[in-house]
Amino acid sequence: MLDFITTGALDQPWKILIHGMPGVGKTSLAASFPSPVFADLEGSTDRYEVARVDLRQMPFSAMDEKGNVDKDAPSVMNLMRQLRHADHQYKTLVIDTLDWLEPKIWEATCRRLKIPTMETMGYGKAYMEADKEWDAFKTYCNYIHAERQMNIVLLAHTTQNRVYDKDFNEMTRWDIKLQKRAAARFIEWAELIGFLTYDTYLTRTNGKESSKHDGKRVLMVHEIGSYVAKNRFGYDGEPISPINYDTMKGALHG
C-alpha cells in the first residue's frame, strides 16, 4: 500500500458552492468558469450566452409505469448521467440553483414513499428520507468531478436568520437557503463556500449610521459568524474582487 502514497498539492477541478442574494451576480460569476454548461432550474440564464439545459419542467428522476428508473426520459439525474458518460467538451457543471432543485428532490422523495407531502410522516422523517435523493445527486457530482475532471459549481440563494454569538448578542446571519440537513451536506462537501455580496460602508445622517454600497461585489471565503463561508485552499487574504474565475484562481492558487 505504501506504493500508493503521493505528495504535494494536486491540481484538481473545483467543488464549490456560491450563495448570495438574488441579483448579486451568482450566475455571471459561474458563467466566467471554463466551458460551463448550466443545469438551469429557475430560468436565470435566459439572458446569458451560455450552454444550458432548461430543467424547470423536468423531475429529479423519471420513472416508467412500473416505477423503475427511466434512463431515457428527461430528468435532472439523466442529465447528470449523460455528463458522466457521453462525449462532450464541457469543463464546468453549474447547478443554478440548489434551492430550486430542492422541491424536485422532495417530489421524488414523496413519490418513492407514496406520501402526499414532506410533512405527512411527522418528526422530520421525510426530510431524513430525502437524504437518499440528495446522496444520489451528490454522488453524480463526485463522478463528474473525478472521472470527467469538471468543475462543479453549485449556486444557491441565501436566507437571513437571527442568531446569537458566544456572548449572547443578537446578530444577523446569512445562511444557505436549504433545509438544514441538505445545507449541512453541501457545506461539508464543498472545498470552497463563497458568500457573494456587496462591499458595504457606513454613512452617518442626522446622527444615525446606515450601510450603503457602491455596487462593488466581493466574495467572502472566510466565515466570521455572520455568514457561511470556507475554503480549503489555505487562502487567508482579503475578500476576492473583482468577481470572476480568473481572479478567484489567482487568489486561491497564488
Wavefront OBJ file of the C-alpha trace (Angstrom):
o trace
v 0.000 0.000 0.000
v 2.931 2.350 0.535
v 3.364 2.447 -3.243
v 0.125 4.419 -3.431
v 1.392 7.307 -1.289
v 1.625 10.629 -3.153
v 2.869 14.024 -2.014
v 2.254 17.630 -2.981
v -0.874 19.585 -3.829
v -2.964 18.168 -6.679
v -4.181 20.400 -9.499
v -7.798 19.282 -9.458
v -11.008 20.902 -10.719
v -13.038 22.678 -8.072
v -16.038 21.671 -5.982
v -17.527 24.942 -4.845
v -20.758 26.440 -3.532
v -21.583 30.120 -4.037
v -24.520 31.689 -2.205
v -25.888 35.203 -2.185
v -28.951 37.384 -2.517
v -30.980 37.467 -5.760
v -29.365 39.650 -8.408
v -25.948 39.846 -6.788
v -24.258 38.085 -9.720
v -24.032 34.374 -8.928
v -24.890 33.323 -12.478
v -22.482 35.783 -14.117
v -19.683 34.555 -11.842
v -20.399 30.928 -12.795
v -20.513 31.903 -16.484
v -16.874 33.035 -16.243
v -15.710 29.477 -15.473
v -14.102 27.385 -18.249
v -16.605 25.928 -20.779
v -19.638 25.872 -18.476
v -22.910 24.057 -19.011
v -25.776 25.227 -16.819
v -28.376 22.975 -15.253
v -30.902 25.827 -15.169
v -33.628 25.186 -12.626
v -35.054 28.702 -12.399
v -34.551 30.349 -15.807
v -31.718 32.557 -14.587
v -29.530 32.009 -17.674
v -32.019 33.288 -20.256
v -30.057 36.486 -20.909
v -26.604 34.901 -20.878
v -24.679 33.485 -23.821
v -24.112 30.106 -22.173
v -24.833 26.434 -22.819
v -27.831 25.387 -20.749
v -30.354 22.642 -20.133
v -33.707 24.025 -19.009
v -34.730 21.782 -16.109
v -37.645 23.839 -14.831
v -40.273 21.364 -16.022
v -38.214 18.211 -15.546
v -38.451 15.923 -12.480
v -35.462 14.966 -10.383
v -35.675 11.391 -11.643
v -38.040 9.836 -14.197
v -39.985 6.652 -13.570
v -41.711 4.318 -16.015
v -45.197 2.888 -15.455
v -43.795 0.129 -13.225
v -41.928 2.552 -11.004
v -38.487 1.755 -12.426
v -35.982 4.488 -13.279
v -36.392 5.554 -16.907
v -32.890 6.478 -18.079
v -34.144 7.780 -21.429
v -36.671 10.325 -20.144
v -35.715 13.962 -19.438
v -34.771 14.467 -15.791
v -32.111 16.069 -13.613
v -30.425 12.752 -12.859
v -30.410 11.691 -16.503
v -28.590 14.923 -17.377
v -26.013 14.045 -14.714
v -25.635 10.531 -16.169
v -25.076 11.883 -19.666
v -22.495 14.388 -18.471
v -20.675 11.481 -16.871
v -20.795 9.075 -19.822
v -21.366 10.974 -23.097
v -18.753 12.684 -25.242
v -18.661 16.447 -24.648
v -16.207 19.320 -24.220
v -17.698 20.975 -21.139
v -15.306 21.694 -18.271
v -17.708 23.105 -15.673
v -21.137 21.982 -14.483
v -23.210 24.742 -12.874
v -26.294 23.912 -10.801
v -28.422 27.066 -10.821
v -29.700 26.797 -8.106
v -29.629 24.211 -5.310
v -32.664 25.706 -3.565
v -34.690 25.392 -6.783
v -33.541 21.777 -7.060
v -34.758 21.066 -3.534
v -38.525 20.952 -4.340
v -37.778 18.414 -7.100
v -35.858 16.347 -4.554
v -38.868 16.460 -2.226
v -41.250 15.474 -5.020
v -39.058 12.457 -5.789
v -38.937 11.505 -2.100
v -42.723 11.757 -1.762
v -43.225 9.692 -4.907
v -40.862 6.986 -3.628
v -42.538 6.893 -0.200
v -46.039 7.231 -1.693
v -46.933 10.167 0.553
v -48.629 13.437 -0.488
v -46.253 15.907 1.228
v -42.997 16.004 3.181
v -44.940 16.839 6.344
v -47.086 13.694 6.182
v -44.689 11.500 8.156
v -44.062 13.943 11.013
v -40.938 14.447 13.132
v -38.948 15.395 10.029
v -38.748 11.759 8.922
v -39.412 12.560 5.262
v -36.526 15.038 5.254
v -34.300 12.292 6.608
v -35.547 10.037 3.809
v -34.689 12.777 1.280
v -31.042 12.110 2.145
v -31.233 9.245 -0.367
v -32.129 11.574 -3.244
v -29.558 14.165 -2.169
v -26.915 11.436 -1.880
v -27.675 10.215 -5.408
v -27.249 13.760 -6.737
v -24.052 14.358 -4.741
v -22.598 11.038 -5.871
v -23.016 12.014 -9.521
v -21.431 15.391 -8.818
v -18.448 13.450 -7.487
v -18.402 11.123 -10.518
v -18.418 14.052 -12.937
v -15.749 15.849 -10.935
v -13.413 12.859 -10.644
v -13.994 10.965 -13.905
v -14.614 13.863 -16.283
v -12.371 16.357 -14.471
v -15.082 19.025 -14.449
v -15.501 21.895 -12.020
v -18.716 21.560 -10.035
v -20.230 24.953 -9.200
v -23.348 24.867 -7.028
v -25.243 28.140 -6.756
v -27.750 28.900 -4.013
v -29.721 31.796 -2.656
v -29.078 32.991 0.858
v -31.501 33.483 3.710
v -31.312 35.867 6.645
v -31.575 34.475 10.180
v -31.319 35.979 13.637
v -28.772 34.194 15.830
v -26.751 34.829 18.981
v -22.973 34.982 19.330
v -20.982 33.429 22.176
v -21.734 36.471 24.355
v -25.497 36.157 23.652
v -25.575 39.263 21.479
v -28.200 39.042 18.728
v -26.810 39.222 15.201
v -27.866 38.687 11.590
v -26.508 35.599 9.847
v -26.685 34.771 6.147
v -27.222 31.048 5.632
v -27.659 28.866 2.548
v -31.345 28.685 1.626
v -31.803 24.939 2.042
v -33.403 22.665 4.600
v -30.811 22.249 7.362
v -29.944 18.606 6.645
v -29.336 19.334 2.969
v -27.358 22.506 3.717
v -25.067 20.621 6.109
v -24.426 18.002 3.431
v -23.107 20.502 0.909
v -21.269 22.640 3.451
v -19.244 19.515 4.235
v -18.875 18.522 0.557
v -17.618 21.799 -0.883
v -13.944 22.725 -0.776
v -14.884 26.374 -1.126
v -18.031 28.139 0.025
v -18.217 31.732 -1.091
v -20.679 34.321 0.160
v -21.188 36.745 -2.722
v -22.253 40.173 -1.533
v -21.662 43.898 -1.955
v -18.768 45.754 -0.365
v -20.509 47.997 2.157
v -19.511 51.124 4.021
v -21.115 53.114 6.826
v -22.596 56.578 6.427
v -23.961 58.887 9.100
v -27.014 61.073 8.533
v -28.519 63.137 11.344
v -26.522 61.119 13.835
v -27.726 57.756 12.503
v -25.449 55.196 10.884
v -26.552 53.174 7.867
v -24.866 50.743 5.475
v -24.516 51.540 1.785
v -22.669 50.080 -1.189
v -21.378 51.391 -4.498
v -22.171 48.246 -6.493
v -18.760 46.630 -5.992
v -19.160 42.900 -5.412
v -16.889 40.841 -3.183
v -16.608 37.125 -2.476
v -16.177 36.217 1.172
v -14.354 32.919 1.643
v -13.708 33.040 5.408
v -16.506 32.533 7.911
v -16.766 35.209 10.591
v -20.072 34.224 12.153
v -22.406 36.449 10.139
v -22.361 34.252 7.015
v -21.420 30.743 5.861
v -18.060 30.610 4.058
v -14.906 28.498 3.979
v -12.013 27.442 1.781
v -9.606 24.508 1.777
v -7.038 26.297 -0.369
v -5.190 27.857 2.535
v -6.212 31.333 1.389
v -6.351 33.854 4.232
v -6.265 37.114 2.290
v -8.821 39.839 1.649
v -12.270 39.210 0.156
v -11.858 38.372 -3.525
v -12.675 41.126 -6.037
v -13.311 41.686 -8.929
v -15.510 38.621 -9.139
v -14.626 36.170 -11.909
v -12.930 32.819 -12.364
v -9.503 34.237 -13.236
v -9.409 36.445 -10.144
v -10.504 33.549 -7.939
v -7.871 31.244 -9.436
v -5.180 33.874 -8.989
v -6.074 34.371 -5.328
v -6.611 30.736 -4.366
v -3.635 29.318 -6.273
v -1.373 32.341 -5.904
l 1 2 3 4 5 6 7 8 9 10 11 12 13 14 15 16 17 18 19 20 21 22 23 24 25 26 27 28 29 30 31 32 33 34 35 36 37 38 39 40 41 42 43 44 45 46 47 48 49 50 51 52 53 54 55 56 57 58 59 60 61 62 63 64 65 66 67 68 69 70 71 72 73 74 75 76 77 78 79 80 81 82 83 84 85 86 87 88 89 90 91 92 93 94 95 96 97 98 99 100 101 102 103 104 105 106 107 108 109 110 111 112 113 114 115 116 117 118 119 120 121 122 123 124 125 126 127 128 129 130 131 132 133 134 135 136 137 138 139 140 141 142 143 144 145 146 147 148 149 150 151 152 153 154 155 156 157 158 159 160 161 162 163 164 165 166 167 168 169 170 171 172 173 174 175 176 177 178 179 180 181 182 183 184 185 186 187 188 189 190 191 192 193 194 195 196 197 198 199 200 201 202 203 204 205 206 207 208 209 210 211 212 213 214 215 216 217 218 219 220 221 222 223 224 225 226 227 228 229 230 231 232 233 234 235 236 237 238 239 240 241 242 243 244 245 246 247 248 249 250 251 252 253 254
